[in-house]
Amino acid sequence: MAEAGVYDAGLTFTPDLPATPLRWLALVAAALAIFSVYYETDVIGEIADLLIRQRGFSQADIGSLNAAIYWPNVVLALVGGVLIDRFGPSRIALWTAALGVFGATLTAIGEPYALMWCGRLIFGITEGAIFMALVAGLAQWFPRNGIALATGLFLSLARVGSFLCNTSSTWARPLYDAGWQWPLWLGVGVSALGFVAALVFQLIEPGRPLPPASFDAGDMLSAARGLDRLRFDRSFWTILGLHVLYAAVFFPFRQTYAVEYFQHAKHLSLQAAGQVNSGVFAAAIFATPLFGVIADRFGNRAMMLVFGTLLLPLTLAILAFTGLSPWLSTVLMGISWGLVPAVIWPATTMIVPRERLGTALGLITLIQSLGIALSNMIAGHLADWAGAGPGHPHGYDAVLGFFGCVSLLALACVVLLWRHETGPNGHGLERPGPQG
C-alpha cells in the first residue's frame, strides 16, 4: 500500500497522517466544545437590556463585561500556545473547558458586579486557549487532504453557537421572561456540554494516529526549546500578517461600525442594518465547509486566500464610491468570510511543524488581538476627527479609507505567501490532498 503523504512545490514527498475513522468523533467533540464557547461568549449581549433595566447597569458596564473576555488573549495567548506544545492539545482543551464552566457559573451568579466581571475574565482564558488547542488537536487527527473540510465544519458549528445564542430570546423566551439570571444559567448548561465534549476529545486521545515514521522525535524536542519555538520560515510570517491584517479589517468594521454606517450613510433602519450585517455571518455557516472541500479537493490554497482577501478592499470600495445596494457588500464579504477562515487555519497547520503548532497559534492570537484593538482605536479616532454621524455621513469615508489601506496590506501579504508557495520551498499549499 502506498504511504500517505503530500508533494511540496519542489515535488519532494512528505509523509502524512493516516486517515482513521475515529477522527470524525474527534471532530464532533471539538466542534461541540467550540460551539459551547461561542454561545457563552455572546450571552451578555442578549441580556444587555435586562441588565440595564433590572440591575441598573450602564452601557459602560455592559461594554466592560464583553471586553473582559478578550484581555486574557493579549496576556496569555503565547503562554497558552507553549502549554499546548508542552502538554498536548486535548489536555489543554479539557482544562480550559473546565475553567470555562467555572467562569460561566460566576457570571450567572452575577452579584455583585465585580463577581460577574471576574467570571467573564476567567471565561476569557477559555475563549482564547481552547480555540488554539482544538485547531492544533484537529491537525493531529486529520491528514492534509481532509483538514480544510474538518476546519470548515468546526468553524461552522462555532458560528451556529453564536447564532443560537443570538436567537435564544425567541426559542428560550420563558427564561428571558423570568429575568436576567436564567439565560445565564442556560449558558452554564451549554458550557457544561462543552466540557463533556472536551472530555470525550481527551478520552479518545490514545486512538490518535501516530506521526509518520520519518518524523524525528529528537528534532522535535530540540526545536521546541527556548527561542527556537519562534523560528519560522517566510511562509509563516506572511500568513501571520494575513491573519492579523484581515482580522483588523473584518472584525472592527462588521462588529463595531457596519450597523451605524448602514444607518447613517445608507439610510437604513436599525432592523434593516442589522439584517444586512448579520447576513455575512449566516452565509459563512454554509460557505465555510464548502470552501474547505474545494481546498482539499483541488488545492490552490494560497490562490484561494488571494481571492478571498481581494474581496475586502473591493467591498469597501463599493460601499465608499457607489450607490449600489448594501446587500452586495454582504454577499462579497460573506464569500470572503466563508473562504478565508476555511483555508487560512488549515494552511497554517500545514506550514508550521506539528511540534510547534501551539506556539505558532498563540503568537498569531496575541498579535491578532492587539491588531484588532489598535484598529478599533484608530477607526474610532478617525470617525471622531471626521465628524462621522447621521448629520455628516461622509465622515465615514475616513474610516472606510483606513480599512481599505489595511486590507491592501493584507492582500500584499497573501500575494507574497502565494509567490513563496509556488516556489521550490513551498509547503504544498497549492497541491490537492495526499498522493502516494
C-alpha positions as CSV (number, residue, x, y, z in Angstrom):
1,M,0.0,0.0,0.0
2,A,1.3,3.5,-0.8
3,E,2.4,5.6,2.1
4,A,0.1,8.6,2.9
5,G,1.8,11.9,2.2
6,V,2.0,15.0,0.0
7,Y,4.4,16.5,-2.5
8,D,5.6,20.1,-1.9
9,A,6.2,22.6,-4.6
10,G,9.5,21.0,-5.3
11,L,7.9,17.6,-5.7
12,T,9.5,16.3,-2.5
13,F,7.4,13.6,-0.9
14,T,6.4,14.3,2.8
15,P,4.7,11.5,4.8
16,D,1.3,12.4,6.2
17,L,-1.0,11.1,8.9
18,P,-3.1,8.0,8.0
19,A,-6.9,8.6,7.9
20,T,-8.6,6.8,10.8
21,P,-12.4,6.6,11.3
22,L,-12.1,7.8,14.9
23,R,-11.1,11.2,13.5
24,W,-14.8,12.0,12.9
25,L,-15.6,11.5,16.5
26,A,-12.7,13.8,17.4
27,L,-14.2,16.4,15.0
28,V,-17.7,16.1,16.6
29,A,-16.2,16.5,20.1
30,A,-14.1,19.5,19.1
31,A,-17.0,21.2,17.2
32,L,-19.3,20.8,20.2
33,A,-16.7,22.2,22.5
34,I,-16.2,25.3,20.4
35,F,-19.9,25.6,19.9
36,S,-20.4,26.0,23.6
37,V,-17.6,28.6,23.9
38,Y,-19.1,30.8,21.1
39,Y,-22.5,30.5,22.7
40,E,-21.3,31.7,26.1
41,T,-19.1,34.4,24.6
42,D,-22.2,36.2,23.2
43,V,-24.6,35.7,26.1
44,I,-24.1,39.1,27.7
45,G,-25.3,40.9,24.6
46,E,-28.6,39.0,24.6
47,I,-29.5,40.2,28.1
48,A,-28.0,43.7,28.0
49,D,-31.4,45.4,28.0
50,L,-32.4,43.2,31.0
51,L,-29.3,44.1,32.9
52,I,-29.8,47.8,32.3
53,R,-33.5,47.7,33.3
54,Q,-33.3,45.2,36.2
55,R,-29.8,45.7,37.5
56,G,-29.3,49.4,36.6
57,F,-26.1,48.7,34.6
58,S,-24.7,51.4,32.4
59,Q,-23.6,50.9,28.8
60,A,-20.1,51.1,30.1
61,D,-20.8,48.3,32.5
62,I,-22.1,46.1,29.6
63,G,-19.1,47.0,27.4
64,S,-16.7,46.1,30.2
65,L,-18.3,42.7,30.6
66,N,-17.8,42.0,26.9
67,A,-14.3,43.4,26.8
68,A,-13.2,41.3,29.8
69,I,-13.1,38.1,27.9
70,Y,-10.5,39.4,25.4
71,W,-7.9,40.7,27.9
72,P,-6.5,37.2,28.6
73,N,-5.8,36.8,24.9
74,V,-3.4,39.7,25.0
75,V,-1.6,38.5,28.1
76,L,-1.8,34.7,27.9
77,A,-2.1,33.7,24.2
78,L,1.6,32.9,23.7
79,V,1.8,31.2,27.1
80,G,-1.2,29.1,26.1
81,G,0.4,28.1,22.9
82,V,3.5,26.9,24.6
83,L,1.4,24.9,27.1
84,I,-0.3,23.2,24.1
85,D,3.0,22.1,22.8
86,R,4.1,21.0,26.2
87,F,1.1,19.1,27.5
88,G,-0.8,18.4,24.3
89,P,-3.9,20.0,22.7
90,S,-6.5,17.6,24.2
91,R,-5.3,18.2,27.8
92,I,-5.4,22.0,27.4
93,A,-8.8,21.8,25.8
94,L,-10.1,19.8,28.8
95,W,-8.6,22.1,31.4
96,T,-9.7,25.3,29.8
97,A,-13.3,23.9,29.3
98,A,-13.5,23.2,33.0
99,L,-12.3,26.7,33.7
100,G,-14.9,28.0,31.3
101,V,-17.7,26.3,33.2
102,F,-16.4,27.9,36.4
103,G,-16.3,31.4,34.8
104,A,-19.8,30.9,33.3
105,T,-21.1,30.0,36.8
106,L,-19.6,33.1,38.4
107,T,-21.2,35.2,35.6
108,A,-24.6,33.5,36.2
109,I,-24.4,34.2,40.0
110,G,-23.8,37.7,38.9
111,E,-23.9,39.6,42.2
112,P,-22.1,41.8,42.9
113,Y,-21.0,43.2,39.6
114,A,-17.3,42.5,40.3
115,L,-18.1,38.8,40.6
116,M,-19.8,38.8,37.2
117,W,-16.9,40.7,35.7
118,C,-14.4,38.2,37.2
119,G,-16.5,35.4,35.8
120,R,-16.2,36.9,32.3
121,L,-12.5,37.4,32.7
122,I,-12.0,33.7,33.7
123,F,-14.1,32.6,30.8
124,G,-11.9,34.7,28.6
125,I,-9.0,32.4,29.4
126,T,-11.1,29.6,27.9
127,E,-12.2,31.6,24.9
128,G,-8.7,32.1,23.7
129,A,-6.9,29.0,24.7
130,I,-9.5,26.3,23.7
131,F,-9.8,27.5,20.1
132,M,-6.0,27.2,19.7
133,A,-6.0,23.8,21.4
134,L,-8.8,22.4,19.3
135,V,-7.3,23.7,16.0
136,A,-4.0,22.2,16.9
137,G,-5.7,19.0,18.1
138,L,-7.6,18.5,14.8
139,A,-4.3,18.9,12.9
140,Q,-3.1,15.8,14.8
141,W,-6.2,13.8,13.7
142,F,-6.7,14.7,10.1
143,P,-4.4,14.2,7.1
144,R,-3.8,17.2,4.8
145,N,-6.4,16.1,2.3
146,G,-9.1,16.4,4.9
147,I,-8.0,19.2,7.3
148,A,-9.7,22.1,5.4
149,L,-13.1,20.3,5.4
150,A,-12.7,19.4,9.1
151,T,-11.7,23.0,10.0
152,G,-14.7,24.3,7.9
153,L,-17.1,22.1,9.8
154,F,-15.5,23.0,13.1
155,L,-15.9,26.8,12.4
156,S,-19.4,26.4,11.1
157,L,-20.6,24.8,14.3
158,A,-18.9,27.5,16.3
159,R,-20.9,30.1,14.3
160,V,-24.1,28.0,15.0
161,G,-23.3,28.6,18.7
162,S,-23.3,32.3,18.1
163,F,-26.5,32.1,16.0
164,L,-28.4,30.1,18.6
165,C,-27.3,32.5,21.4
166,N,-28.4,35.5,19.3
167,T,-31.8,33.8,18.8
168,S,-32.2,32.4,22.3
169,S,-34.6,35.2,23.4
170,T,-37.1,33.6,20.9
171,W,-36.6,29.8,21.5
172,A,-35.9,30.2,25.2
173,R,-38.3,33.1,25.8
174,P,-39.6,31.8,29.2
175,L,-36.1,32.0,30.6
176,Y,-35.8,35.6,29.5
177,D,-39.3,36.4,30.8
178,A,-38.1,35.2,34.2
179,G,-35.3,37.8,34.4
180,W,-31.7,38.4,33.6
181,Q,-30.2,35.4,35.5
182,W,-31.9,32.4,33.9
183,P,-30.4,33.0,30.4
184,L,-27.0,33.0,32.1
185,W,-27.7,29.6,33.8
186,L,-28.7,28.3,30.3
187,G,-25.2,29.5,29.2
188,V,-23.7,27.5,32.1
189,G,-25.6,24.4,30.9
190,V,-24.2,24.9,27.3
191,S,-20.7,25.3,28.8
192,A,-21.1,22.1,30.7
193,L,-22.0,20.4,27.4
194,G,-18.7,21.8,26.0
195,F,-16.8,20.3,29.0
196,V,-18.3,16.9,28.3
197,A,-17.3,17.2,24.6
198,A,-13.7,18.2,25.6
199,L,-13.6,15.2,28.0
200,V,-14.5,12.9,25.0
201,F,-11.8,14.7,23.0
202,Q,-9.3,13.8,25.7
203,L,-10.5,10.2,26.2
204,I,-10.1,9.3,22.6
205,E,-6.6,10.7,22.5
206,P,-5.0,7.2,22.7
207,G,-6.6,6.4,19.3
208,R,-5.0,9.3,17.6
209,P,-2.9,8.3,14.6
210,L,0.8,8.4,15.2
211,P,3.1,10.9,13.3
212,P,4.9,9.5,10.2
213,A,7.8,7.2,10.9
214,S,10.2,9.6,9.3
215,F,9.4,12.2,11.9
216,D,12.4,12.7,14.2
217,A,11.4,13.0,17.8
218,G,14.8,14.2,18.7
219,D,14.4,17.1,16.3
220,M,11.0,17.8,17.8
221,L,12.4,18.1,21.3
222,S,15.4,20.3,20.3
223,A,13.2,22.5,18.1
224,A,10.8,23.2,21.0
225,R,13.3,24.7,23.3
226,G,13.8,28.4,24.1
227,L,13.7,30.9,21.2
228,D,13.7,28.1,18.7
229,R,10.0,28.0,19.2
230,L,9.7,31.3,17.4
231,R,11.9,30.4,14.4
232,F,9.6,30.0,11.5
233,D,10.1,30.4,7.8
234,R,8.9,33.1,5.4
235,S,5.5,31.5,4.7
236,F,4.6,31.6,8.4
237,W,5.4,35.3,8.8
238,T,3.4,36.2,5.7
239,I,0.4,34.1,6.7
240,L,0.7,35.6,10.2
241,G,0.5,39.1,8.6
242,L,-2.6,37.9,6.7
243,H,-4.2,36.6,10.0
244,V,-3.6,40.0,11.7
245,L,-4.4,42.4,8.9
246,Y,-7.5,40.6,7.7
247,A,-8.9,40.4,11.3
248,A,-8.0,44.1,11.8
249,V,-10.4,45.0,9.0
250,F,-13.2,42.4,9.2
251,F,-14.0,42.4,13.0
252,P,-13.8,46.2,13.7
253,F,-15.9,47.0,10.6
254,R,-18.5,44.3,10.9
255,Q,-18.8,44.2,14.7
256,T,-18.3,47.8,15.5
257,Y,-19.1,50.2,12.6
258,A,-21.1,48.4,10.0
259,V,-24.6,48.8,11.5
260,E,-24.2,52.5,12.3
261,Y,-22.6,53.1,8.9
262,F,-25.6,51.4,7.1
263,Q,-27.9,53.6,9.2
264,H,-26.2,56.9,8.8
265,A,-24.6,56.6,5.3
266,K,-27.0,54.2,3.6
267,H,-30.2,55.4,5.4
268,L,-31.3,52.0,6.6
269,S,-33.4,51.4,9.7
270,L,-31.7,49.8,12.7
271,Q,-33.5,46.5,11.9
272,A,-32.6,46.6,8.2
273,A,-29.0,47.5,9.0
274,G,-28.8,44.6,11.5
275,Q,-30.2,42.2,8.9
276,V,-27.6,43.3,6.2
277,N,-24.8,42.9,8.7
278,S,-25.9,39.5,10.1
279,G,-26.1,38.1,6.6
280,V,-22.3,37.9,6.5
281,F,-22.2,35.6,9.5
282,A,-25.2,33.5,8.4
283,A,-23.8,32.9,5.0
284,A,-20.5,31.7,6.4
285,I,-22.2,28.9,8.3
286,F,-22.8,27.1,5.0
287,A,-20.0,28.6,2.9
288,T,-17.1,27.7,5.1
289,P,-17.3,23.9,4.8
290,L,-17.9,24.2,1.0
291,F,-14.6,26.1,0.6
292,G,-12.9,23.6,2.8
293,V,-14.0,20.8,0.4
294,I,-12.7,22.8,-2.6
295,A,-9.3,23.4,-0.9
296,D,-9.0,19.7,0.0
297,R,-10.1,18.5,-3.5
298,F,-8.2,21.0,-5.7
299,G,-5.5,22.6,-3.6
300,N,-4.6,26.1,-4.7
301,R,-5.0,27.3,-1.1
302,A,-2.8,30.3,-1.3
303,M,-4.5,31.4,-4.5
304,M,-7.9,31.0,-2.8
305,L,-6.6,33.2,0.0
306,V,-5.6,35.8,-2.6
307,F,-9.2,35.8,-4.0
308,G,-10.8,35.9,-0.6
309,T,-8.6,38.7,0.6
310,L,-9.1,40.7,-2.6
311,L,-12.8,40.9,-1.8
312,L,-12.2,43.0,1.3
313,P,-10.9,46.2,-0.5
314,L,-13.4,45.6,-3.3
315,T,-16.3,45.5,-0.8
316,L,-15.1,48.7,0.9
317,A,-14.6,50.5,-2.5
318,I,-18.2,49.6,-3.5
319,L,-19.5,51.0,-0.2
320,A,-17.4,54.2,-0.4
321,F,-17.7,55.1,-4.1
322,T,-21.0,53.6,-5.4
323,G,-24.7,53.8,-4.6
324,L,-25.2,50.0,-5.0
325,S,-27.3,48.1,-2.6
326,P,-25.6,47.3,0.8
327,W,-26.6,43.7,0.2
328,L,-23.9,43.5,-2.4
329,S,-21.3,44.2,0.2
330,T,-22.9,41.4,2.3
331,V,-22.6,38.9,-0.5
332,L,-19.0,39.8,-1.2
333,M,-17.8,40.0,2.4
334,G,-19.8,36.8,3.1
335,I,-17.9,35.0,0.4
336,S,-14.6,36.4,1.8
337,W,-15.5,35.4,5.4
338,G,-16.5,31.9,4.4
339,L,-13.4,31.4,2.3
340,V,-10.5,32.9,4.3
341,P,-11.0,31.2,7.7
342,A,-11.8,27.9,5.9
343,V,-8.4,27.9,4.2
344,I,-6.1,30.0,6.5
345,W,-6.3,27.9,9.6
346,P,-5.6,24.5,7.9
347,A,-2.9,26.3,5.7
348,T,-1.3,27.4,8.9
349,T,-1.2,23.9,10.3
350,M,0.5,22.8,7.0
351,I,3.2,25.5,7.2
352,V,4.1,25.1,10.9
353,P,5.8,21.9,12.3
354,R,3.3,20.0,14.4
355,E,5.5,20.1,17.5
356,R,5.4,24.0,17.5
357,L,1.9,24.5,16.2
358,G,0.6,25.6,19.7
359,T,3.3,28.2,20.0
360,A,2.6,29.5,16.5
361,L,-1.2,29.7,17.1
362,G,-0.5,31.5,20.4
363,L,1.7,34.1,18.6
364,I,-1.0,34.6,16.0
365,T,-3.7,35.1,18.6
366,L,-1.6,37.5,20.6
367,I,-0.7,39.8,17.7
368,Q,-4.2,39.4,16.1
369,S,-5.8,40.6,19.4
370,L,-3.5,43.6,19.5
371,G,-4.2,44.4,15.9
372,I,-8.0,44.3,16.3
373,A,-7.8,46.5,19.4
374,L,-5.5,49.0,17.6
375,S,-7.6,49.0,14.5
376,N,-10.7,49.8,16.6
377,M,-9.0,52.7,18.3
378,I,-7.6,54.2,15.1
379,A,-11.0,53.9,13.3
380,G,-12.8,55.5,16.3
381,H,-10.4,58.4,16.4
382,L,-10.8,58.9,12.6
383,A,-14.6,58.8,12.9
384,D,-14.5,61.5,15.6
385,W,-12.0,63.6,13.7
386,A,-14.1,63.4,10.5
387,G,-17.3,64.1,12.4
388,A,-18.9,60.9,11.2
389,G,-22.6,60.6,12.1
390,P,-26.1,60.9,10.8
391,G,-25.6,64.7,10.1
392,H,-22.3,64.1,8.3
393,P,-22.3,60.6,6.7
394,H,-19.3,61.5,4.5
395,G,-17.2,61.4,7.7
396,Y,-17.3,57.6,7.4
397,D,-15.1,57.9,4.3
398,A,-12.1,58.3,6.5
399,V,-12.9,55.1,8.3
400,L,-13.5,53.2,5.1
401,G,-10.3,54.6,3.7
402,F,-8.3,53.3,6.7
403,F,-9.9,49.9,6.5
404,G,-9.2,49.9,2.7
405,C,-5.5,50.6,3.3
406,V,-5.2,47.8,5.9
407,S,-7.0,45.4,3.5
408,L,-4.5,46.2,0.8
409,L,-1.6,45.4,3.2
410,A,-3.4,42.1,3.9
411,L,-3.6,41.5,0.1
412,A,0.2,42.2,-0.2
413,C,0.9,39.6,2.5
414,V,-1.1,36.9,0.8
415,V,0.4,37.6,-2.6
416,L,3.8,37.2,-1.0
417,L,2.6,33.9,0.5
418,W,1.3,32.7,-2.9
419,R,4.7,33.5,-4.5
420,H,6.6,31.7,-1.9
421,E,4.3,28.6,-2.0
422,T,4.7,28.3,-5.8
423,G,8.5,28.3,-5.4
424,P,10.8,25.5,-4.6
425,N,10.5,26.0,-0.8
426,G,6.7,25.8,-0.6
427,H,4.7,23.6,1.8
428,G,2.3,22.0,-0.6
429,L,-0.5,24.6,-0.2
430,E,-1.1,24.7,-3.9
431,R,-1.4,21.0,-4.3
432,P,-4.5,18.8,-3.5
433,G,-4.6,16.1,-0.9
434,P,-2.0,13.4,-0.4
435,Q,-0.6,11.5,-3.3
436,G,1.2,8.2,-2.7
